[in-house]
């Protein structure tokens, strides 16, 4: 028994599939990468499985995620990346002593 709940595109050729399935007689929620390429099409080893008795706990964790908090963290990460890029660029510029 398996029931696909949804799919999120991660990047070209790779999706994240969320499904409820039966693996070895154990029902659970599987979150796994699915790739489509010339060499291989199918699920990868990348992913995780939440046992049925832990799904409610997992849902509570997801519900606690604040979109505002995620957005703030993304903005902070972008600012840090820009600062690091600027610092690297300033190190690559020759100093006055080197120009002479």
Backbone as a ProteinNet text record, in pm:
[ID]
protein_1_A
[PRIMARY]
XXXXXXXXXXXXXXXXXXXXXXXXXXXXXXXXXXXXXXXXXXXXXXXXXXXXXXXXXXXXXXXXXXXXXXXXXXXXXXXXXXXXXXXXXXXXXXXXXXXX
[TERTIARY]
83.3	0	88.3	60.5	130.8	37.1	54.5	-26.8	63.5	80.5	160.4	81.7	146.5	82.6	120.4	239.2	280.6	421.9	455.2	586.7	631.8	758.6	818.7	940.7	948.7	1064.7	1182.2	1291.3	1412	1504.1	1526.1	1605.3	1571.1	1623.3	1592.5	1633.8	1537.9	1565	1553.6	1526.2	1514.4	1391.4	1306.4	1187.5	1196	1126.1	1109.9	967.9	956.8	827.4	791.3	669.5	618.2	505.9	517	415.9	401.3	284.8	261.9	275	356.1	376.1	398.2	406.7	429.5	565	660.2	793.2	821.8	831.7	859	750.1	626.7	515.4	495.6	572.8	561.6	512.3	401	344.6	421.5	447	516.9	508.8	563.1	568.9	710.7	720.6	851	868.5	982.8	1020.1	1151.9	1147.3	1264.5	1282.3	1408.4	1437.8	1409.6	1355.4	1328.5	1397.4	1488	1561.5	1515.5	1525	1495.7	1613.7	1686.7	1801.8	1818.5	1916.5	1945.2	1998.3	2073.3	2137.1	2046.8	1958.7	1876.7	1749.9	1640.5	1514.7	1457.5	1438.2	1382	1422.4	1384.1	1416	1564.6	1618.8	1757.5	1759.8	1878.7	1892.6	1870	1868.2	1852.8	1708.6	1689.5	1556.1	1545.2	1421.4	1398.9	1261.1	1240.2	1112.8	1069.9	947	890.7	793	816.1	724	584	483.1	343.9	317.5	375.9	349.3	420.4	503.4	574	523.6	426	378.4	315.4	236.3	172.7	279.1	383.8	493.9	564.2	584.3	647.1	560.3	428.8	337.6	342.1	350.1	359.6	486.5	597.3	722.8	708.1	648.1	631.6	538.8	435.1	340.7	405.2	511.5	577.4	668.4	690.5	777.2	704.1	768.8	712.5	768.9	680.6	726.8	806.1	767.3	839.8	982.5	995.2	1126.9	1216.3	1159	1234.7	1279.4	1188	1221.2	1334	1326.9	1431.1	1565.6	1566.6	1690.5	1747.5	1661	1706.7	1770.1	1707.3	1760.9	1896.8	1909.3	2036	2145.4	2109.9	2207.6	2252.3	2159.2	2193.1	2285.1	2255.3	2339.7	2481.2	2491.4	2622.1	2699.5	2631.8	2698.4	2749.3	2670	2712.3	2834.7	2833.9	2947.9	3074.4	3060.1	3175.8	3228.4	3139.1	3179.5	3254.1	3203.5	3268.8	3406.5	3416.6	3545	3646	3602.7	3692	3737.5	3644.5	3678.5	3779.9	3763.7	3857.7	3995.6	4001.8	4131.3	4200	4122.1	4178.4	4228.6	4183.2	4228.3	4370.8	4456.2	4593.7	4596.5	4684.5	4698.3	4778.8	4784.2	4859.8	5006.1	5062.7	5203.5	5228.1	5132	5148	5135.7	5058.7	5037.3	5164.1	5234.5	5355.8	5462.4
-117.4	0	124.6	216.4	344.1	451.7	571.4	684.8	806.6	858.1	979	1098.8	1179.4	1298.1	1424.9	1425.7	1545.3	1535.4	1636	1641.4	1786.3	1808.4	1941.7	1934.2	2025.4	2028.7	2086.6	2011	2057.3	2129.1	2067.8	2126.6	2047.4	2091.5	2022.7	1875.8	1787.7	1644.8	1580.5	1660.3	1606	1663	1572.7	1610.2	1546.1	1604	1544.2	1489	1359.2	1292.4	1264.2	1296	1266.1	1165.4	1053.7	948.6	868.9	810.1	713.5	577.1	491	360	253	132.9	15.4	-40.3	-35.6	-87.9	-197.9	-317.7	-430.4	-452.9	-422.8	-441	-326.5	-220.1	-102.8	17.4	73.2	191.3	313.4	407.9	529.5	634.9	749	862.2	866.6	857.1	859.3	992	1053.6	1178	1146.8	1137.2	1088.6	1162.2	1174.6	1234.4	1134.3	1186.7	1108.5	1179.8	1109.5	1171.3	1116.2	1201.8	1163.4	1209.1	1109.7	1143.3	1036.2	1057.4	958.2	828.5	840	723.3	648.2	721.5	657.7	738.7	669.3	731.8	650.3	716.8	648	714.8	651.1	704.6	688.5	785.2	778.3	733	722.5	689	811.9	929.6	1053.7	1071.2	1078	1097.4	1037.7	1030.7	977	914.1	841.5	774	800.6	845.6	872.2	758.5	682.3	574.9	629.9	549.2	592.8	649.2	589.7	635.7	767	817.8	945.2	1055.9	1025.2	1124.5	1244.7	1224	1336.7	1428.7	1371.3	1450.6	1530	1466.2	1531.8	1647.8	1625.4	1731.3	1849.9	1823.5	1932.1	2014.3	1944.7	2016	2106.4	2052.5	2132.1	2250.6	2228.6	2336.9	2450.1	2418.5	2521.4	2611.4	2575.9	2655.2	2783.7	2895.9	3026.3	3072.2	3105.4	3153.9	3283.2	3366.8	3491.4	3462.1	3361.3	3325.3	3271.8	3190.8	3137.7	3252	3345	3458.3	3541	3564.5	3642	3570.5	3439.5	3362.3	3367.3	3360.8	3369.7	3505.4	3612	3747	3761	3707.7	3715.1	3638	3522.4	3441.5	3514.4	3581.2	3656.8	3773.8	3843.8	3955.5	3907.3	3794.8	3740	3701.1	3640.4	3601.1	3724.2	3831.2	3954.9	4014.1	4014.3	4067.2	3986.5	3853.7	3769	3793	3813.7	3842.4	3975.3	4075.9	4206.5	4198	4121.3	4106.1	4036.4	3935.3	3863.1	3954.8	4035.2	4126.5	4230.8	4278.8	4379.9	4319.2	4191.7	4125.1	4103.3	4084.4	4060.4	4188.1	4304.7	4431	4458.6	4504.6	4534.7	4655.2	4650.8	4763.9	4873.8	4992.5	5103.6	5067.3	4992.1	4951.9	4860.5	4775	4679.7	4749.1	4856.1	4926.4	5002.3	5054.9	5132.2	5041.8
0	0	0	-88.7	-87.7	-139.8	-84.9	-127	-135.8	-257.8	-276	-223.8	-140.3	-83.4	-158.6	-216.9	-288.3	-339.4	-419.6	-483.3	-485.2	-450.4	-453	-543.9	-639.7	-727.3	-650.1	-641.2	-572.5	-669.4	-783.6	-891.4	-1016.7	-1129.7	-1254.6	-1244.6	-1268.8	-1265.3	-1128.3	-1024.7	-888.8	-819.5	-772.6	-695.9	-558.3	-463.4	-332	-327.7	-303.4	-299	-153.4	-116.9	16.8	-0.8	71.1	55.7	184.2	198.1	304.6	239.3	301.7	240.9	346.5	299.6	382.4	342.5	434.9	406.7	508.3	461.4	550.4	653.6	616.2	709.3	806	790.3	877.6	797.4	840.4	776	824	732.8	770.7	662.7	692.9	601.3	544.5	412.9	346.5	274.8	294.1	226.1	156.3	23.7	-49	-180.9	-224	-354.5	-465.8	-573.2	-693.7	-808.4	-877.2	-986.9	-1120.7	-1221.7	-1359.1	-1443.7	-1498.7	-1582	-1688.8	-1775.6	-1879.1	-1818.2	-1709.6	-1649.1	-1552.5	-1479.7	-1377.3	-1353.7	-1338.5	-1299.7	-1185.3	-1072.3	-956.6	-827.2	-717.4	-585.2	-555.4	-483.1	-438.5	-292.7	-237.2	-95.5	-7.8	-69.9	6	51.1	179.7	233.3	371.9	418.3	551.7	559.6	666.7	688.3	831.2	848.1	980.1	1010.8	1118.7	1152.3	1182.5	1156.8	1174	1313.4	1414.9	1551.6	1585.2	1494.9	1516.8	1424.3	1338	1241.2	1309.8	1414.6	1485.4	1544.5	1600.8	1656.5	1546.6	1431.4	1317	1266.9	1258.1	1214.7	1310.3	1439.9	1537.5	1515.7	1486.2	1459.2	1338	1232.1	1110.3	1133.7	1213.2	1241.9	1320.3	1394.1	1474.8	1391.4	1265.7	1178.7	1139.5	1163.3	1129.5	995.6	902.6	772.4	787.6	884.1	908.2	956	1043.5	1094.4	982.1	895	780.9	690.6	662.9	576	637	767.6	836.4	825.7	845	836.2	694.5	593.6	454.6	428	476.1	455.9	523.6	646	717.5	643.8	589.8	514.9	389.1	321.5	200.5	234.8	344.8	386.8	420	489.9	525.7	400	303.7	179.1	104.5	103.6	36.8	107.2	240.5	315.7	286.4	282.9	254.7	113.5	18.6	-119	-124.9	-53.2	-51.4	15.3	124	193	102.3	31.1	-59.5	-172.7	-224	-332.9	-285.9	-162.8	-113.8	-88.5	-53	-35.1	-169.2	-274.1	-406.5	-473.7	-425.3	-484.1	-437.3	-524.5	-483.8	-389.5	-291	-201.1	-269.8	-208.2	-264.5	-282.3	-187.2	-193.6	-313.9	-342.6	-454.1	-587.8	-595.4	-720.8	-760.6	-662.2	-691.8	-728.1
[MASK]
++++++++++++++++++++++++++++++++++++++++++++++++++++++++++++++++++++++++++++++++++++++++++++++++++++

